[in-house]
Amino acid sequence: MNVTRHRTAPTPFGCRWCGEQARNHGRSYVRSRGMHGWERPTNDQIKARMRARRANRKEQ
């Protein structure tokens, strides 16, 4: 997961490759994957995103 592209971590169930939510996704391009449709993130990605978002809330 590349959190640095976002001001905050993507939503936990955002696309596996780009972090965009399924309802807004369509076809997207990212350098690491190319053109892709929405894909469910891995369990490890979901967990990491939840932790990153929680840590961000604590900093504010």
N, CA, C and O atoms as a GROMACS GRO file, in nm:
protein
  240
    1MET      N    1   0.086  -0.118   0.000
    1MET     CA    2   0.000   0.000   0.000
    1MET      C    3   0.089   0.124   0.000
    1MET      O    4   0.190   0.129   0.071
    2ASN      N    5   0.052   0.220  -0.078
    2ASN     CA    6   0.129   0.342  -0.088
    2ASN      C    7   0.049   0.455  -0.023
    2ASN      O    8  -0.027   0.525  -0.090
    3VAL      N    9   0.067   0.472   0.106
    3VAL     CA   10  -0.008   0.574   0.181
    3VAL      C   11   0.037   0.714   0.142
    3VAL      O   12  -0.040   0.808   0.158
    4THR      N   13   0.159   0.729   0.092
    4THR     CA   14   0.210   0.862   0.062
    4THR      C   15   0.135   0.931  -0.052
    4THR      O   16   0.142   1.054  -0.063
    5ARG      N   17   0.063   0.856  -0.136
    5ARG     CA   18  -0.015   0.918  -0.243
    5ARG      C   19  -0.136   0.991  -0.189
    5ARG      O   20  -0.188   1.082  -0.253
    6HIS      N   21  -0.181   0.951  -0.072
    6HIS     CA   22  -0.301   1.006  -0.013
    6HIS      C   23  -0.265   1.094   0.106
    6HIS      O   24  -0.162   1.073   0.171
    7ARG      N   25  -0.347   1.192   0.132
    7ARG     CA   26  -0.326   1.272   0.253
    7ARG      C   27  -0.349   1.187   0.376
    7ARG      O   28  -0.283   1.205   0.478
    8THR      N   29  -0.442   1.094   0.367
    8THR     CA   30  -0.466   0.996   0.472
    8THR      C   31  -0.466   0.859   0.407
    8THR      O   32  -0.465   0.848   0.284
    9ALA      N   33  -0.466   0.757   0.487
    9ALA     CA   34  -0.471   0.621   0.432
    9ALA      C   35  -0.603   0.601   0.359
    9ALA      O   36  -0.704   0.661   0.396
   10PRO      N   37  -0.604   0.518   0.256
   10PRO     CA   38  -0.730   0.489   0.187
   10PRO      C   39  -0.829   0.422   0.282
   10PRO      O   40  -0.790   0.369   0.386
   11THR      N   41  -0.955   0.426   0.246
   11THR     CA   42  -1.053   0.356   0.328
   11THR      C   43  -1.014   0.209   0.333
   11THR      O   44  -0.956   0.157   0.237
   12PRO      N   45  -1.045   0.140   0.441
   12PRO     CA   46  -1.002   0.002   0.455
   12PRO      C   47  -1.042  -0.089   0.338
   12PRO      O   48  -0.967  -0.180   0.303
   13PHE      N   49  -1.158  -0.066   0.279
   13PHE     CA   50  -1.202  -0.151   0.168
   13PHE      C   51  -1.190  -0.082   0.033
   13PHE      O   52  -1.261  -0.117  -0.061
   14GLY      N   53  -1.100   0.017   0.023
   14GLY     CA   54  -1.070   0.078  -0.106
   14GLY      C   55  -0.996  -0.023  -0.194
   14GLY      O   56  -0.949  -0.125  -0.145
   15CYS      N   57  -0.986   0.005  -0.320
   15CYS     CA   58  -0.922  -0.084  -0.417
   15CYS      C   59  -0.785  -0.131  -0.369
   15CYS      O   60  -0.709  -0.055  -0.309
   16ARG      N   61  -0.757  -0.256  -0.396
   16ARG     CA   62  -0.628  -0.315  -0.358
   16ARG      C   63  -0.511  -0.238  -0.416
   16ARG      O   64  -0.406  -0.228  -0.353
   17TRP      N   65  -0.527  -0.184  -0.536
   17TRP     CA   66  -0.414  -0.122  -0.608
   17TRP      C   67  -0.406   0.029  -0.590
   17TRP      O   68  -0.296   0.083  -0.580
   18CYS      N   69  -0.520   0.098  -0.585
   18CYS     CA   70  -0.514   0.245  -0.581
   18CYS      C   71  -0.586   0.307  -0.462
   18CYS      O   72  -0.570   0.426  -0.436
   19GLY      N   73  -0.665   0.228  -0.389
   19GLY     CA   74  -0.732   0.279  -0.270
   19GLY      C   75  -0.867   0.344  -0.296
   19GLY      O   76  -0.933   0.385  -0.200
   20GLU      N   77  -0.909   0.356  -0.419
   20GLU     CA   78  -1.037   0.420  -0.452
   20GLU      C   79  -1.153   0.330  -0.413
   20GLU      O   80  -1.144   0.208  -0.426
   21GLN      N   81  -1.262   0.390  -0.364
   21GLN     CA   82  -1.379   0.313  -0.325
   21GLN      C   83  -1.444   0.252  -0.449
   21GLN      O   84  -1.436   0.309  -0.558
   22ALA      N   85  -1.508   0.138  -0.432
   22ALA     CA   86  -1.568   0.064  -0.544
   22ALA      C   87  -1.672   0.147  -0.619
   22ALA      O   88  -1.677   0.143  -0.742
   23ARG      N   89  -1.754   0.222  -0.546
   23ARG     CA   90  -1.861   0.296  -0.613
   23ARG      C   91  -1.810   0.410  -0.703
   23ARG      O   92  -1.882   0.456  -0.791
   24ASN      N   93  -1.687   0.454  -0.681
   24ASN     CA   94  -1.630   0.562  -0.762
   24ASN      C   95  -1.520   0.513  -0.856
   24ASN      O   96  -1.459   0.594  -0.925
   25HIS      N   97  -1.494   0.385  -0.859
   25HIS     CA   98  -1.371   0.336  -0.919
   25HIS      C   99  -1.370   0.335  -1.072
   25HIS      O  100  -1.290   0.407  -1.131
   26GLY      N  101  -1.454   0.258  -1.135
   26GLY     CA  102  -1.447   0.243  -1.280
   26GLY      C  103  -1.316   0.177  -1.319
   26GLY      O  104  -1.266   0.089  -1.248
   27ARG      N  105  -1.259   0.218  -1.431
   27ARG     CA  106  -1.127   0.169  -1.472
   27ARG      C  107  -1.026   0.275  -1.434
   27ARG      O  108  -1.047   0.394  -1.461
   28SER      N  109  -0.917   0.234  -1.372
   28SER     CA  110  -0.815   0.328  -1.328
   28SER      C  111  -0.678   0.279  -1.368
   28SER      O  112  -0.658   0.161  -1.394
   29TYR      N  113  -0.584   0.371  -1.372
   29TYR     CA  114  -0.446   0.336  -1.405
   29TYR      C  115  -0.355   0.376  -1.290
   29TYR      O  116  -0.362   0.488  -1.240
   30VAL      N  117  -0.270   0.284  -1.250
   30VAL     CA  118  -0.160   0.313  -1.159
   30VAL      C  119  -0.036   0.248  -1.219
   30VAL      O  120  -0.044   0.140  -1.278
   31ARG      N  121   0.075   0.311  -1.203
   31ARG     CA  122   0.199   0.264  -1.264
   31ARG      C  123   0.233   0.121  -1.225
   31ARG      O  124   0.278   0.042  -1.308
   32SER      N  125   0.211   0.087  -1.098
   32SER     CA  126   0.249  -0.046  -1.050
   32SER      C  127   0.160  -0.158  -1.103
   32SER      O  128   0.203  -0.273  -1.107
   33ARG      N  129   0.038  -0.127  -1.144
   33ARG     CA  130  -0.058  -0.230  -1.188
   33ARG      C  131  -0.106  -0.209  -1.331
   33ARG      O  132  -0.144  -0.306  -1.397
   34GLY      N  133  -0.104  -0.087  -1.379
   34GLY     CA  134  -0.161  -0.057  -1.510
   34GLY      C  135  -0.311  -0.034  -1.498
   34GLY      O  136  -0.360   0.002  -1.391
   35MET      N  137  -0.383  -0.056  -1.608
   35MET     CA  138  -0.528  -0.040  -1.605
   35MET      C  139  -0.588  -0.155  -1.525
   35MET      O  140  -0.547  -0.270  -1.539
   36HIS      N  141  -0.684  -0.120  -1.441
   36HIS     CA  142  -0.745  -0.222  -1.358
   36HIS      C  143  -0.884  -0.179  -1.315
   36HIS      O  144  -0.916  -0.060  -1.314
   37GLY      N  145  -0.965  -0.276  -1.281
   37GLY     CA  146  -1.094  -0.252  -1.218
   37GLY      C  147  -1.076  -0.265  -1.068
   37GLY      O  148  -0.969  -0.304  -1.021
   38TRP      N  149  -1.178  -0.231  -0.993
   38TRP     CA  150  -1.169  -0.240  -0.847
   38TRP      C  151  -1.142  -0.384  -0.807
   38TRP      O  152  -1.203  -0.477  -0.859
   39GLU      N  153  -1.049  -0.402  -0.713
   39GLU     CA  154  -1.022  -0.533  -0.656
   39GLU      C  155  -1.020  -0.521  -0.505
   39GLU      O  156  -0.970  -0.423  -0.449
   40ARG      N  157  -1.075  -0.623  -0.439
   40ARG     CA  158  -1.079  -0.624  -0.292
   40ARG      C  159  -0.936  -0.624  -0.238
   40ARG      O  160  -0.851  -0.699  -0.287
   41PRO      N  161  -0.909  -0.541  -0.137
   41PRO     CA  162  -0.775  -0.542  -0.077
   41PRO      C  163  -0.751  -0.671   0.000
   41PRO      O  164  -0.845  -0.740   0.040
   42THR      N  165  -0.625  -0.702   0.020
   42THR     CA  166  -0.591  -0.820   0.100
   42THR      C  167  -0.625  -0.792   0.246
   42THR      O  168  -0.640  -0.677   0.286
   43ASN      N  169  -0.635  -0.897   0.324
   43ASN     CA  170  -0.662  -0.879   0.467
   43ASN      C  171  -0.552  -0.797   0.534
   43ASN      O  172  -0.580  -0.716   0.621
   44ASP      N  173  -0.427  -0.818   0.492
   44ASP     CA  174  -0.317  -0.739   0.548
   44ASP      C  175  -0.330  -0.591   0.512
   44ASP      O  176  -0.300  -0.505   0.595
   45GLN      N  177  -0.373  -0.561   0.390
   45GLN     CA  178  -0.393  -0.421   0.350
   45GLN      C  179  -0.504  -0.358   0.433
   45GLN      O  180  -0.490  -0.244   0.480
   46ILE      N  181  -0.613  -0.429   0.452
   46ILE     CA  182  -0.725  -0.376   0.530
   46ILE      C  183  -0.678  -0.342   0.671
   46ILE      O  184  -0.707  -0.235   0.724
   47LYS      N  185  -0.605  -0.434   0.732
   47LYS     CA  186  -0.555  -0.413   0.867
   47LYS      C  187  -0.460  -0.294   0.874
   47LYS      O  188  -0.470  -0.211   0.964
   48ALA      N  189  -0.367  -0.285   0.778
   48ALA     CA  190  -0.272  -0.174   0.776
   48ALA      C  191  -0.342  -0.040   0.756
   48ALA      O  192  -0.305   0.060   0.817
   49ARG      N  193  -0.443  -0.036   0.670
   49ARG     CA  194  -0.517   0.087   0.646
   49ARG      C  195  -0.593   0.130   0.770
   49ARG      O  196  -0.596   0.249   0.803
   50MET      N  197  -0.654   0.034   0.839
   50MET     CA  198  -0.726   0.067   0.963
   50MET      C  199  -0.630   0.124   1.067
   50MET      O  200  -0.662   0.221   1.134
   51ARG      N  201  -0.514   0.063   1.081
   51ARG     CA  202  -0.415   0.112   1.177
   51ARG      C  203  -0.364   0.250   1.140
   51ARG      O  204  -0.348   0.336   1.227
   52ALA      N  205  -0.339   0.273   1.011
   52ALA     CA  206  -0.289   0.403   0.967
   52ALA      C  207  -0.393   0.512   0.991
   52ALA      O  208  -0.358   0.622   1.034
   53ARG      N  209  -0.519   0.483   0.964
   53ARG     CA  210  -0.624   0.582   0.985
   53ARG      C  211  -0.642   0.611   1.134
   53ARG      O  212  -0.664   0.726   1.173
   54ARG      N  213  -0.631   0.507   1.217
   54ARG     CA  214  -0.641   0.526   1.362
   54ARG      C  215  -0.526   0.611   1.413
   54ARG      O  216  -0.545   0.702   1.494
   55ALA      N  217  -0.406   0.582   1.365
   55ALA     CA  218  -0.289   0.661   1.407
   55ALA      C  219  -0.303   0.807   1.364
   55ALA      O  220  -0.264   0.897   1.438
   56ASN      N  221  -0.358   0.829   1.246
   56ASN     CA  222  -0.378   0.965   1.195
   56ASN      C  223  -0.478   1.042   1.283
   56ASN      O  224  -0.458   1.160   1.310
   57ARG      N  225  -0.582   0.975   1.327
   57ARG     CA  226  -0.681   1.041   1.416
   57ARG      C  227  -0.618   1.079   1.548
   57ARG      O  228  -0.650   1.184   1.604
   58LYS      N  229  -0.529   0.994   1.599
   58LYS     CA  230  -0.464   1.025   1.727
   58LYS      C  231  -0.370   1.144   1.716
   58LYS      O  232  -0.352   1.217   1.813
   59GLU      N  233  -0.310   1.164   1.599
   59GLU     CA  234  -0.218   1.276   1.579
   59GLU      C  235  -0.292   1.410   1.571
   59GLU      O  236  -0.233   1.514   1.601
   60GLN      N  237  -0.416   1.409   1.532
   60GLN     CA  238  -0.489   1.535   1.512
   60GLN      C  239  -0.545   1.588   1.637
   60GLN      O  240  -0.609   1.693   1.636
   0.00000   0.00000   0.00000
